[in-house]
Each structure stands twice: as structure tokens, then as C-alpha cells.
């Protein structure tokens, strides 16, 4: 069993469950003519992030990186996924956009979650792409 692939797939499945639950809340908001855009964001954004982790689970071992490097890359990407899902959830509940570090605690938290995840996803996927490039040119 490849623990890293299982770990990625488990996180992907968990994110998809959160996304499905947000979909139920989205349906309820639509039926009540309530605020639905933020629930749509977490439903669609969470789904795409969950599927991304499932795809990564299937391809992570293609990269020519050491086992610790593969784990580090995966953890950085998983960190991005969960911080953005949490930011979207707080946004849906609070209604705060989180576009800058100002205002109330929820708005600041959303901003910090998005910002920290954005930094880590570029590092994680950059590292993964280097490993894929090494694999491509090694063949």
C-alpha cells in the first residue's frame, strides 16, 4: 500500500464530503431565496479541490523526488486545500469577503487562510512539477 497516495485520496474524499454538505446548504439557500453565492463557491471550489487531491493521489509517484520531498509537496498542497475550504466556509457563514486584512475577526481569518494557502500551493506544485520534469527528461 502506498501511504502517500492513500493519504492524498483520504483528504480528497473528506473535502468532497464537506463540498457535498455545502451543496445541501446551497440548495436550502436557493429554495429560501437566501444568500447563495458563497455556498456555491464552497460547493464548487471544494469539489474541484477534492478532485485535484484524488488526481494527485494517482500521479504523485510519477515525480522523480525522494519520499520526504514527495510528502512535503503533498502536505503543502493539502494545506492549501484545507485552508481555502475553511476560508470559503467561514465566508459562507459570515458573509465577509476576506479580500484584505481589515475589519472583523472573520474577515481577517479568511484573508490569512487564503493568503497562507496561496503561498503553499505554489511551492508544493512547483516542487511536484520539478519532479515531473525530471521524470520526463529521464525517460
ZILINKA-V115494 format. One record per pair of residues at least 12 apart in sequence whose ideal C-beta (glycine too) atoms are under 8 Angstrom apart, sorted by the first residue. I is the first residue (numbers start at 0). J is the second residue. D is the distance in Angstrom with one decimal. If there is no record, write none. Layout:
i:j:d
I:J:D
I:J:D
//
This chain:
i:j:d
1:60:6.6
3:59:5.9
3:60:7.5
3:66:7.8
3:69:5.9
3:70:6.1
3:73:6.0
4:56:4.5
4:57:7.1
4:59:6.1
4:60:6.9
5:56:7.5
6:56:8.0
6:73:7.1
7:52:5.2
7:53:7.5
7:55:5.3
7:56:3.7
7:59:6.3
7:73:5.7
7:77:7.2
8:52:7.1
8:53:5.8
8:56:4.0
10:52:5.3
10:77:5.2
10:80:6.8
10:81:7.6
11:49:4.7
11:50:7.0
11:51:7.4
11:52:3.2
11:53:4.1
11:55:7.7
11:56:6.4
12:49:7.0
12:53:7.5
13:49:7.8
14:45:5.6
14:48:5.5
14:49:3.7
14:52:6.4
14:80:5.9
14:81:7.5
14:84:5.9
15:45:7.2
15:46:6.5
15:49:3.7
15:50:7.5
17:41:7.7
17:45:5.5
17:84:6.0
17:88:7.5
18:41:6.9
18:42:5.6
18:43:8.0
18:44:7.8
18:45:3.1
18:46:4.6
18:48:7.9
18:49:5.9
18:84:7.9
19:42:8.0
21:38:5.7
21:41:4.3
21:42:4.5
21:45:6.1
21:88:7.3
21:91:7.0
22:42:4.5
24:38:5.1
24:91:7.4
25:38:3.9
25:39:5.6
25:42:5.0
34:94:6.6
37:87:7.3
37:90:5.2
37:91:3.9
37:94:6.9
38:91:5.0
40:87:5.4
40:90:7.1
40:91:7.1
41:84:6.9
41:87:3.9
41:88:5.7
41:90:7.6
41:91:5.3
44:83:6.8
44:84:7.4
44:87:5.5
45:84:5.3
45:87:6.9
48:80:4.5
48:83:6.6
48:84:6.4
49:80:7.7
51:76:8.0
51:80:7.3
52:76:7.4
52:77:6.9
52:80:6.1
55:73:6.9
55:76:6.5
55:127:7.8
59:72:7.8
59:73:6.1
59:127:7.5
61:130:7.9
61:131:6.2
61:134:5.7
62:127:5.6
62:129:7.9
62:130:2.8
62:131:5.1
62:133:7.4
62:134:6.0
63:130:5.2
63:131:7.9
63:133:4.0
63:134:4.4
63:137:6.0
64:126:7.2
64:127:7.7
64:129:7.6
64:130:3.9
64:133:7.6
68:126:6.7
68:130:7.1
69:130:7.3
71:123:7.8
71:126:7.0
72:123:4.9
72:124:7.7
72:126:4.3
72:127:4.7
72:130:7.3
73:123:7.2
74:123:7.5
75:119:4.4
75:120:7.0
75:122:5.4
75:123:3.1
75:126:7.4
76:119:7.4
76:120:6.1
76:123:4.0
76:124:6.4
76:127:7.4
78:115:7.7
78:116:6.5
78:119:4.9
78:123:7.7
79:116:4.1
79:117:7.3
79:119:5.0
79:120:3.6
79:123:6.7
80:116:7.6
81:116:7.9
82:112:4.4
82:113:7.1
82:115:5.7
82:116:3.6
82:119:7.8
83:112:6.9
83:113:6.3
83:116:4.8
85:112:5.5
86:108:7.6
86:109:4.7
86:112:3.8
86:113:4.9
86:116:7.3
89:105:5.6
89:108:5.9
89:109:5.3
89:112:7.4
90:109:5.4
92:105:7.9
93:105:4.0
93:106:7.6
93:109:7.7
95:109:5.9
96:109:7.2
97:109:2.6
97:110:4.5
97:112:7.6
97:113:6.1
98:110:7.0
//
